Amino acid sequence: MKKTPIYQLFTVLLLFILMGCGSGSVSSEATTPVETSTTMPSETADESATPQPENEQASGPIDLCRCLTEPGNSQWALDNRDACNTAISKELGVENWEKVNFSKEPELNRKWDALAEMCTGSAKVKTGVEAVDKNNELVPEIGTSYGYIWESLNNEAQIYTTLAFDGLVFRSTAYAMNGETDSENFTKIIDISGNWTAIDTQSAEGVIKANGVKVGWSFSSDYTSLTNNKGVEFQRVKVK
């Protein structure tokens, strides 16, 4: 067998070494972008985890009072709308407070007033129902949800009349006294109701549902008495 010259073997060996190094270099360069790309999500996550300024709600319970007082178009209000709705609904004991008809729910209207007063020192925070918000100027002083009814006693005519304001509805019932002093022995004569609205902090008006007749009431400065448009005087009575 003919032997390969030593210089040829050396040349092959040198080429093999050079090719091996080149292959290793390509492999190393190919892995570099992969390693770089795997670190990028970590950097992005770190940036997103950075605490943001007041626009975002910190972890923990939502600030219920801020929900009531924050301007509705602020970024905080927009970001926390769902959380605020949930917190307010829970406080009022309803599924969704935005779907409550406060005009027909005097007890919830009272709870709303109490919540507003707790957060602001005033019961004037709006429910969003224009008619209810207007009447709320008077409801804490005259409404049954605050424990008030009104009564008129005419001994000469032997007529006893009650009047109540609930949300947007008023109710009035007249009884014949029959010479009795115990209301259990009175006989109901008429029962009327209708919608009412506040004119200002000292007066209101309404319309009787059955016949469309307008009625009106003027309240004393301390809300202990009222006089209707027929001149009949009622006294405020605390019932609860």
C-alpha positions in Angstrom: 0.0 0.0 0.0 1.3 3.4 -1.0 1.7 5.7 2.0 0.2 9.2 2.0 2.8 11.9 2.4 3.0 13.4 5.8 2.4 16.9 4.5 -1.0 15.8 3.0 -2.1 14.3 6.3 -1.2 17.6 8.0 -3.2 19.5 5.4 -6.3 17.4 5.9 -6.0 17.6 9.7 -5.7 21.4 9.5 -8.8 21.7 7.2 -10.7 19.4 9.6 -9.8 21.6 12.6 -10.7 24.8 10.7 -14.1 23.4 9.6 -14.9 22.2 13.1 -14.2 25.6 14.5 -16.3 27.2 11.9 -19.2 24.9 12.6 -18.9 25.7 16.3 -18.9 29.4 15.6 -22.1 29.2 13.6 -23.8 27.2 16.3 -22.8 29.7 18.9 -24.1 32.7 16.8 -27.3 30.9 16.1 -28.2 30.4 19.7 -27.5 34.1 20.6 -30.8 35.5 19.2 -32.8 32.8 20.9 -31.2 33.6 24.3 -31.9 37.3 23.7 -35.5 36.7 22.7 -36.2 34.7 25.9 -35.2 37.5 28.1 -37.5 40.1 26.4 -40.8 38.9 28.0 -39.3 39.1 31.4 -38.3 42.8 30.8 -41.8 43.6 29.5 -43.4 42.0 32.5 -41.2 44.0 34.8 -42.3 47.2 33.1 -46.0 46.3 33.4 -45.6 45.4 37.0 -44.3 48.9 37.8 -46.9 50.7 40.0 -48.8 53.3 38.1 -49.9 56.7 39.5 -53.3 57.4 40.9 -55.1 56.4 37.7 -55.1 52.8 38.9 -56.7 51.2 41.9 -54.2 49.8 44.4 -54.7 46.1 45.3 -57.2 45.6 48.1 -60.8 46.8 48.6 -62.1 49.5 46.3 -62.5 53.0 47.9 -66.3 53.1 48.1 -66.5 56.8 49.0 -64.2 57.7 46.1 -66.6 55.8 43.8 -69.3 58.2 44.9 -67.3 61.4 44.7 -64.9 60.9 41.8 -65.9 62.7 38.6 -67.4 60.0 36.3 -65.1 61.0 33.4 -61.8 60.7 35.3 -59.4 58.0 34.3 -59.7 56.4 37.8 -63.5 56.3 37.5 -63.4 54.8 34.1 -60.8 52.2 35.1 -62.7 51.2 38.2 -66.3 51.4 37.0 -67.1 47.7 37.4 -65.5 47.5 40.8 -67.3 50.6 42.0 -70.7 49.3 40.8 -70.1 46.0 42.6 -69.1 47.8 45.8 -72.1 50.2 45.8 -74.5 47.4 45.0 -73.1 45.3 47.9 -73.4 48.2 50.3 -77.1 48.8 49.3 -77.8 45.0 49.3 -78.9 44.8 45.7 -77.6 42.9 42.6 -77.1 46.0 40.5 -77.7 49.5 42.0 -77.8 51.1 38.6 -81.0 49.2 37.8 -82.8 50.2 41.0 -85.9 52.4 40.5 -85.3 54.6 43.5 -88.7 56.3 43.0 -90.4 53.0 43.9 -87.9 51.9 46.6 -88.0 54.4 49.4 -86.0 52.2 51.7 -83.2 51.9 49.2 -83.4 55.6 48.6 -82.9 56.1 52.4 -79.9 53.8 52.3 -78.5 55.8 49.4 -78.8 59.0 51.4 -77.1 57.4 54.4 -74.3 56.2 52.2 -73.9 59.6 50.6 -73.9 61.3 53.9 -71.3 58.9 55.3 -68.9 59.7 52.5 -69.5 63.4 52.0 -71.3 64.7 55.1 -74.3 65.5 52.9 -77.1 63.5 51.4 -77.0 65.5 48.2 -75.1 63.0 46.1 -77.2 62.3 43.0 -78.8 59.0 42.2 -78.9 59.8 38.5 -82.7 59.8 38.5 -83.6 63.5 38.0 -87.0 63.4 39.7 -85.7 61.5 42.7 -82.8 63.8 43.1 -85.1 66.8 43.1 -87.4 65.3 45.7 -84.5 64.3 47.8 -84.3 67.9 48.8 -87.4 67.3 50.9 -87.6 63.5 51.5 -85.3 63.5 54.6 -87.7 65.9 56.3 -91.1 64.7 55.0 -90.7 61.1 53.7 -92.0 57.8 55.2 -88.6 56.2 54.5 -87.3 58.6 57.2 -90.2 57.7 59.5 -92.6 60.5 58.8 -96.3 60.7 58.0 -98.7 63.6 58.2 -102.1 63.8 59.8 -105.0 66.2 60.0 -107.7 66.0 62.6 -111.0 67.9 62.1 -113.1 67.3 65.2 -115.9 69.5 64.0 -116.3 67.6 60.7 -115.3 64.3 62.4 -112.7 63.7 59.6 -109.2 62.3 60.2 -106.8 62.4 57.2 -103.3 61.0 56.7 -100.8 61.9 54.1 -97.5 60.1 53.2 -94.7 60.9 50.7 -92.8 57.9 49.3 -90.2 58.5 46.7 -92.2 60.0 43.8 -95.6 58.9 45.1 -97.9 60.5 47.7 -100.9 58.8 49.3 -103.7 60.3 51.3 -106.5 58.6 53.1 -109.6 60.2 54.8 -111.6 58.5 57.6 -114.9 59.3 59.2 -114.3 59.3 63.0 -117.8 58.2 63.9 -117.6 60.0 67.2 -114.7 57.8 68.2 -111.1 58.6 69.3 -109.6 55.2 68.5 -108.6 55.0 64.9 -109.5 51.3 64.9 -113.1 52.4 64.9 -112.8 54.9 62.1 -114.3 54.2 58.6 -112.3 54.8 55.5 -114.0 57.3 53.2 -111.5 57.8 50.4 -108.0 56.7 49.4 -106.1 58.7 46.8 -102.6 58.7 45.4 -100.5 60.2 42.7 -97.1 61.5 41.8 -95.5 64.5 43.5 -92.4 66.7 42.9 -90.5 69.2 44.9 -90.8 72.8 43.8 -88.2 74.1 46.3 -87.1 73.2 49.8 -90.4 74.5 51.3 -93.1 73.4 48.8 -94.2 70.6 46.6 -97.0 69.8 44.1 -98.7 66.7 42.8 -101.4 65.3 40.6 -104.0 62.8 41.7 -103.7 59.7 39.6 -107.5 58.9 39.4 -108.7 62.3 38.1 -105.7 64.4 37.2 -106.5 67.1 39.8 -103.5 69.1 41.0 -102.7 69.4 44.6 -100.0 71.4 46.5 -98.3 71.6 49.9 -96.4 74.3 51.6 -94.1 73.3 54.5 -93.2 75.3 57.6 -89.6 76.3 58.0 -89.0 73.5 60.6 -91.0 70.9 58.6 -93.3 70.2 61.6 -96.4 71.2 59.7 -97.8 71.7 56.2 -100.8 73.3 54.6 -102.3 72.0 51.4 -103.8 74.0 48.6 -107.2 73.8 50.2 -106.0 75.4 53.4 -106.0 72.2 55.4 -103.2 71.9 57.9 -101.3 68.7 58.6 -98.9 67.9 61.4 -95.8 65.8 61.0 -95.8 62.6 63.0 -92.7 60.4 63.6 -93.8 56.8 63.3 -90.5 54.9 63.4 
